[in-house]
Amino acid sequence: MITDFEHISELGAETCKGKLQDFSTDILVRAYKGTSPENASFLESTFTNIDFKKESELMGRVRIEEVDEAQATVLAAINR
């Protein structure tokens, strides 16, 4: 069980991509906004169809609560 968004890379790219393939870009980008550079690189290399940097810029600023909620949503899906 993964309890911290910063540890999703421990799942490996294939497992992570399989569990999150149906997620909206919006949720993944919101979760990405609050993550470490290492985890951001993992997400970018796992979801090559999403330009996280561009999408993040287009989204603009978001509240930390929105980032936390997106990360919690991703963790819930991973831990199912």
N, CA, C and O atoms as a GROMACS GRO file, in nm:
protein
  320
    1MET      N    1   0.084  -0.119   0.000
    1MET     CA    2   0.000   0.000   0.000
    1MET      C    3   0.088   0.124   0.000
    1MET      O    4   0.180   0.137   0.081
    2ILE      N    5   0.060   0.214  -0.090
    2ILE     CA    6   0.133   0.340  -0.100
    2ILE      C    7   0.052   0.446  -0.025
    2ILE      O    8  -0.065   0.468  -0.055
    3THR      N    9   0.114   0.513   0.073
    3THR     CA   10   0.042   0.612   0.154
    3THR      C   11   0.086   0.755   0.126
    3THR      O   12   0.024   0.849   0.175
    4ASP      N   13   0.192   0.772   0.049
    4ASP     CA   14   0.244   0.904   0.018
    4ASP      C   15   0.263   0.914  -0.132
    4ASP      O   16   0.326   0.828  -0.193
    5PHE      N   17   0.211   1.018  -0.192
    5PHE     CA   18   0.220   1.036  -0.336
    5PHE      C   19   0.365   1.033  -0.384
    5PHE      O   20   0.392   0.990  -0.496
    6GLU      N   21   0.457   1.076  -0.301
    6GLU     CA   22   0.599   1.077  -0.338
    6GLU      C   23   0.656   0.938  -0.360
    6GLU      O   24   0.767   0.924  -0.413
    7HIS      N   25   0.583   0.836  -0.322
    7HIS     CA   26   0.634   0.698  -0.334
    7HIS      C   27   0.571   0.621  -0.450
    7HIS      O   28   0.591   0.500  -0.460
    8ILE      N   29   0.496   0.687  -0.537
    8ILE     CA   30   0.430   0.612  -0.644
    8ILE      C   31   0.529   0.550  -0.742
    8ILE      O   32   0.497   0.452  -0.808
    9SER      N   33   0.648   0.606  -0.751
    9SER     CA   34   0.748   0.548  -0.841
    9SER      C   35   0.790   0.409  -0.797
    9SER      O   36   0.843   0.332  -0.878
   10GLU      N   37   0.768   0.376  -0.671
   10GLU     CA   38   0.801   0.242  -0.620
   10GLU      C   39   0.718   0.134  -0.690
   10GLU      O   40   0.758   0.017  -0.692
   11LEU      N   41   0.604   0.172  -0.745
   11LEU     CA   42   0.519   0.076  -0.816
   11LEU      C   43   0.579   0.035  -0.949
   11LEU      O   44   0.554  -0.075  -0.999
   12GLY      N   45   0.658   0.123  -1.006
   12GLY     CA   46   0.709   0.101  -1.140
   12GLY      C   47   0.617   0.163  -1.242
   12GLY      O   48   0.497   0.180  -1.218
   13ALA      N   49   0.673   0.196  -1.356
   13ALA     CA   50   0.600   0.269  -1.459
   13ALA      C   51   0.480   0.191  -1.512
   13ALA      O   52   0.371   0.247  -1.526
   14GLU      N   53   0.499   0.064  -1.542
   14GLU     CA   54   0.390  -0.015  -1.602
   14GLU      C   55   0.271  -0.029  -1.508
   14GLU      O   56   0.156  -0.013  -1.550
   15THR      N   57   0.297  -0.060  -1.382
   15THR     CA   58   0.189  -0.074  -1.284
   15THR      C   59   0.117   0.058  -1.263
   15THR      O   60  -0.006   0.063  -1.260
   16CYS      N   61   0.194   0.162  -1.249
   16CYS     CA   62   0.135   0.295  -1.229
   16CYS      C   63   0.050   0.335  -1.349
   16CYS      O   64  -0.063   0.382  -1.333
   17LYS      N   65   0.103   0.317  -1.467
   17LYS     CA   66   0.030   0.353  -1.588
   17LYS      C   67  -0.098   0.269  -1.602
   17LYS      O   68  -0.202   0.321  -1.641
   18GLY      N   69  -0.090   0.142  -1.570
   18GLY     CA   70  -0.206   0.055  -1.578
   18GLY      C   71  -0.317   0.097  -1.484
   18GLY      O   72  -0.434   0.093  -1.521
   19LYS      N   73  -0.281   0.138  -1.364
   19LYS     CA   74  -0.382   0.177  -1.266
   19LYS      C   75  -0.439   0.316  -1.292
   19LYS      O   76  -0.550   0.347  -1.249
   20LEU      N   77  -0.363   0.400  -1.362
   20LEU     CA   78  -0.405   0.539  -1.379
   20LEU      C   79  -0.438   0.576  -1.523
   20LEU      O   80  -0.459   0.693  -1.553
   21GLN      N   81  -0.442   0.479  -1.612
   21GLN     CA   82  -0.462   0.509  -1.753
   21GLN      C   83  -0.595   0.578  -1.784
   21GLN      O   84  -0.604   0.651  -1.883
   22ASP      N   85  -0.696   0.557  -1.703
   22ASP     CA   86  -0.827   0.618  -1.729
   22ASP      C   87  -0.847   0.751  -1.657
   22ASP      O   88  -0.954   0.811  -1.666
   23PHE      N   89  -0.745   0.798  -1.587
   23PHE     CA   90  -0.756   0.924  -1.515
   23PHE      C   91  -0.753   1.040  -1.612
   23PHE      O   92  -0.689   1.034  -1.717
   24SER      N   93  -0.823   1.146  -1.575
   24SER     CA   94  -0.820   1.266  -1.659
   24SER      C   95  -0.684   1.333  -1.645
   24SER      O   96  -0.617   1.325  -1.542
   25THR      N   97  -0.646   1.400  -1.752
   25THR     CA   98  -0.522   1.476  -1.751
   25THR      C   99  -0.526   1.580  -1.640
   25THR      O  100  -0.425   1.606  -1.575
   26ASP      N  101  -0.642   1.639  -1.617
   26ASP     CA  102  -0.658   1.742  -1.516
   26ASP      C  103  -0.615   1.693  -1.378
   26ASP      O  104  -0.540   1.762  -1.308
   27ILE      N  105  -0.660   1.575  -1.338
   27ILE     CA  106  -0.626   1.522  -1.205
   27ILE      C  107  -0.476   1.492  -1.198
   27ILE      O  108  -0.411   1.526  -1.099
   28LEU      N  109  -0.422   1.429  -1.301
   28LEU     CA  110  -0.280   1.395  -1.300
   28LEU      C  111  -0.193   1.521  -1.296
   28LEU      O  112  -0.091   1.523  -1.226
   29VAL      N  113  -0.232   1.624  -1.369
   29VAL     CA  114  -0.153   1.748  -1.370
   29VAL      C  115  -0.163   1.818  -1.235
   29VAL      O  116  -0.064   1.872  -1.187
   30ARG      N  117  -0.281   1.819  -1.174
   30ARG     CA  118  -0.295   1.880  -1.041
   30ARG      C  119  -0.207   1.807  -0.939
   30ARG      O  120  -0.142   1.870  -0.856
   31ALA      N  121  -0.206   1.675  -0.946
   31ALA     CA  122  -0.122   1.597  -0.855
   31ALA      C  123   0.026   1.625  -0.881
   31ALA      O  124   0.106   1.633  -0.788
   32TYR      N  125   0.062   1.639  -1.006
   32TYR     CA  126   0.200   1.667  -1.049
   32TYR      C  127   0.250   1.800  -0.995
   32TYR      O  128   0.368   1.813  -0.961
   33LYS      N  129   0.162   1.897  -0.987
   33LYS     CA  130   0.203   2.032  -0.945
   33LYS      C  131   0.266   2.035  -0.806
   33LYS      O  132   0.348   2.122  -0.779
   34GLY      N  133   0.232   1.944  -0.721
   34GLY     CA  134   0.283   1.948  -0.584
   34GLY      C  135   0.386   1.843  -0.553
   34GLY      O  136   0.410   1.813  -0.436
   35THR      N  137   0.447   1.785  -0.654
   35THR     CA  138   0.538   1.674  -0.630
   35THR      C  139   0.684   1.715  -0.645
   35THR      O  140   0.715   1.821  -0.698
   36SER      N  141   0.771   1.631  -0.598
   36SER     CA  142   0.915   1.658  -0.605
   36SER      C  143   0.964   1.649  -0.750
   36SER      O  144   0.897   1.589  -0.834
   37PRO      N  145   1.079   1.708  -0.779
   37PRO     CA  146   1.134   1.697  -0.914
   37PRO      C  147   1.157   1.552  -0.958
   37PRO      O  148   1.138   1.519  -1.075
   38GLU      N  149   1.197   1.467  -0.866
   38GLU     CA  150   1.219   1.326  -0.899
   38GLU      C  151   1.089   1.257  -0.937
   38GLU      O  152   1.083   1.182  -1.035
   39ASN      N  153   0.985   1.282  -0.859
   39ASN     CA  154   0.854   1.222  -0.888
   39ASN      C  155   0.794   1.282  -1.015
   39ASN      O  156   0.728   1.212  -1.091
   40ALA      N  157   0.818   1.409  -1.038
   40ALA     CA  158   0.772   1.474  -1.161
   40ALA      C  159   0.835   1.407  -1.282
   40ALA      O  160   0.768   1.382  -1.382
   41SER      N  161   0.964   1.378  -1.273
   41SER     CA  162   1.033   1.309  -1.383
   41SER      C  163   0.975   1.170  -1.407
   41SER      O  164   0.960   1.127  -1.521
   42PHE      N  165   0.941   1.101  -1.298
   42PHE     CA  166   0.879   0.969  -1.310
   42PHE      C  167   0.746   0.980  -1.384
   42PHE      O  168   0.719   0.902  -1.475
   43LEU      N  169   0.663   1.074  -1.345
   43LEU     CA  170   0.533   1.093  -1.410
   43LEU      C  171   0.549   1.129  -1.557
   43LEU      O  172   0.478   1.077  -1.643
   44GLU      N  173   0.643   1.219  -1.587
   44GLU     CA  174   0.667   1.259  -1.725
   44GLU      C  175   0.712   1.142  -1.812
   44GLU      O  176   0.670   1.130  -1.927
   45SER      N  177   0.795   1.055  -1.757
   45SER     CA  178   0.843   0.941  -1.835
   45SER      C  179   0.740   0.828  -1.843
   45SER      O  180   0.743   0.748  -1.936
   46THR      N  181   0.649   0.823  -1.747
   46THR     CA  182   0.546   0.720  -1.746
   46THR      C  183   0.430   0.756  -1.839
   46THR      O  184   0.380   0.672  -1.914
   47PHE      N  185   0.389   0.881  -1.835
   47PHE     CA  186   0.276   0.928  -1.916
   47PHE      C  187   0.329   1.020  -2.026
   47PHE      O  188   0.313   1.142  -2.020
   48THR      N  189   0.392   0.960  -2.123
   48THR     CA  190   0.456   1.037  -2.230
   48THR      C  191   0.356   1.110  -2.320
   48THR      O  192   0.393   1.200  -2.395
   49ASN      N  193   0.231   1.070  -2.312
   49ASN     CA  194   0.128   1.136  -2.392
   49ASN      C  195   0.081   1.268  -2.331
   49ASN      O  196   0.004   1.342  -2.393
   50ILE      N  197   0.127   1.298  -2.211
   50ILE     CA  198   0.089   1.422  -2.143
   50ILE      C  199   0.213   1.512  -2.132
   50ILE      O  200   0.318   1.469  -2.084
   51ASP      N  201   0.199   1.634  -2.178
   51ASP     CA  202   0.305   1.734  -2.160
   51ASP      C  203   0.275   1.807  -2.029
   51ASP      O  204   0.206   1.909  -2.026
   52PHE      N  205   0.327   1.750  -1.919
   52PHE     CA  206   0.294   1.801  -1.787
   52PHE      C  207   0.332   1.948  -1.769
   52PHE      O  208   0.255   2.025  -1.710
   53LYS      N  209   0.446   1.987  -1.818
   53LYS     CA  210   0.489   2.125  -1.801
   53LYS      C  211   0.395   2.222  -1.873
   53LYS      O  212   0.355   2.324  -1.817
   54LYS      N  213   0.360   2.189  -1.996
   54LYS     CA  214   0.269   2.274  -2.073
   54LYS      C  215   0.131   2.278  -2.008
   54LYS      O  216   0.073   2.385  -1.990
   55GLU      N  217   0.078   2.160  -1.973
   55GLU     CA  218  -0.054   2.153  -1.909
   55GLU      C  219  -0.056   2.228  -1.776
   55GLU      O  220  -0.155   2.292  -1.742
   56SER      N  221   0.054   2.218  -1.703
   56SER     CA  222   0.064   2.287  -1.575
   56SER      C  223   0.061   2.439  -1.594
   56SER      O  224  -0.004   2.510  -1.519
   57GLU      N  225   0.132   2.486  -1.696
   57GLU     CA  226   0.130   2.629  -1.726
   57GLU      C  227  -0.009   2.675  -1.768
   57GLU      O  228  -0.056   2.781  -1.725
   58LEU      N  229  -0.074   2.596  -1.852
   58LEU     CA  230  -0.209   2.632  -1.898
   58LEU      C  231  -0.309   2.635  -1.782
   58LEU      O  232  -0.400   2.716  -1.780
   59MET      N  233  -0.290   2.545  -1.686
   59MET     CA  234  -0.380   2.537  -1.571
   59MET      C  235  -0.363   2.657  -1.480
   59MET      O  236  -0.459   2.703  -1.418
   60GLY      N  237  -0.243   2.708  -1.473
   60GLY     CA  238  -0.217   2.821  -1.384
   60GLY      C  239  -0.206   2.778  -1.239
   60GLY      O  240  -0.186   2.661  -1.208
   61ARG      N  241  -0.219   2.874  -1.154
   61ARG     CA  242  -0.208   2.846  -1.010
   61ARG      C  243  -0.328   2.768  -0.959
   61ARG      O  244  -0.441   2.788  -1.003
   62VAL      N  245  -0.301   2.678  -0.866
   62VAL     CA  246  -0.408   2.605  -0.799
   62VAL      C  247  -0.379   2.607  -0.649
   62VAL      O  248  -0.264   2.620  -0.606
   63ARG      N  249  -0.482   2.595  -0.572
   63ARG     CA  250  -0.466   2.592  -0.426
   63ARG      C  251  -0.404   2.459  -0.384
   63ARG      O  252  -0.424   2.356  -0.448
   64ILE      N  253  -0.330   2.462  -0.276
   64ILE     CA  254  -0.265   2.341  -0.225
   64ILE      C  255  -0.369   2.235  -0.191
   64ILE      O  256  -0.342   2.116  -0.201
   65GLU      N  257  -0.488   2.278  -0.151
   65GLU     CA  258  -0.594   2.183  -0.120
   65GLU      C  259  -0.634   2.102  -0.244
   65GLU      O  260  -0.665   1.984  -0.234
   66GLU      N  261  -0.631   2.168  -0.360
   66GLU     CA  262  -0.664   2.100  -0.484
   66GLU      C  263  -0.556   1.999  -0.521
   66GLU      O  264  -0.586   1.890  -0.571
   67VAL      N  265  -0.432   2.035  -0.496
   67VAL     CA  266  -0.320   1.942  -0.522
   67VAL      C  267  -0.332   1.822  -0.429
   67VAL      O  268  -0.321   1.707  -0.472
   68ASP      N  269  -0.356   1.848  -0.301
   68ASP     CA  270  -0.370   1.739  -0.203
   68ASP      C  271  -0.484   1.646  -0.240
   68ASP      O  272  -0.472   1.524  -0.230
   69GLU      N  273  -0.596   1.704  -0.283
   69GLU     CA  274  -0.712   1.624  -0.321
   69GLU      C  275  -0.681   1.537  -0.443
   69GLU      O  276  -0.717   1.420  -0.447
   70ALA      N  277  -0.613   1.594  -0.542
   70ALA     CA  278  -0.576   1.518  -0.662
   70ALA      C  279  -0.480   1.405  -0.626
   70ALA      O  280  -0.495   1.293  -0.675
   71GLN      N  281  -0.383   1.434  -0.540
   71GLN     CA  282  -0.289   1.329  -0.499
   71GLN      C  283  -0.359   1.219  -0.421
   71GLN      O  284  -0.327   1.101  -0.438
   72ALA      N  285  -0.454   1.255  -0.335
   72ALA     CA  286  -0.530   1.155  -0.260
   72ALA      C  287  -0.615   1.069  -0.353
   72ALA      O  288  -0.628   0.948  -0.332
   73THR      N  289  -0.672   1.129  -0.456
   73THR     CA  290  -0.751   1.055  -0.554
   73THR      C  291  -0.664   0.953  -0.628
   73THR      O  292  -0.705   0.839  -0.649
   74VAL      N  293  -0.545   0.996  -0.666
   74VAL     CA  294  -0.452   0.906  -0.735
   74VAL      C  295  -0.412   0.791  -0.642
   74VAL      O  296  -0.410   0.675  -0.684
   75LEU      N  297  -0.380   0.822  -0.516
   75LEU     CA  298  -0.342   0.718  -0.422
   75LEU      C  299  -0.455   0.618  -0.398
   75LEU      O  300  -0.430   0.497  -0.389
   76ALA      N  301  -0.577   0.666  -0.389
   76ALA     CA  302  -0.691   0.576  -0.369
   76ALA      C  303  -0.703   0.479  -0.486
   76ALA      O  304  -0.730   0.360  -0.464
   77ALA      N  305  -0.683   0.526  -0.607
   77ALA     CA  306  -0.691   0.438  -0.725
   77ALA      C  307  -0.576   0.338  -0.726
   77ALA      O  308  -0.595   0.221  -0.762
   78ILE      N  309  -0.460   0.382  -0.689
   78ILE     CA  310  -0.344   0.293  -0.687
   78ILE      C  311  -0.362   0.182  -0.584
   78ILE      O  312  -0.321   0.068  -0.607
   79ASN      N  313  -0.422   0.216  -0.472
   79ASN     CA  314  -0.434   0.119  -0.363
   79ASN      C  315  -0.557   0.030  -0.370
   79ASN      O  316  -0.583  -0.047  -0.278
   80ARG      N  317  -0.634   0.040  -0.478
   80ARG     CA  318  -0.751  -0.048  -0.492
   80ARG      C  319  -0.709  -0.187  -0.521
   80ARG      O  320  -0.794  -0.276  -0.536
   0.00000   0.00000   0.00000
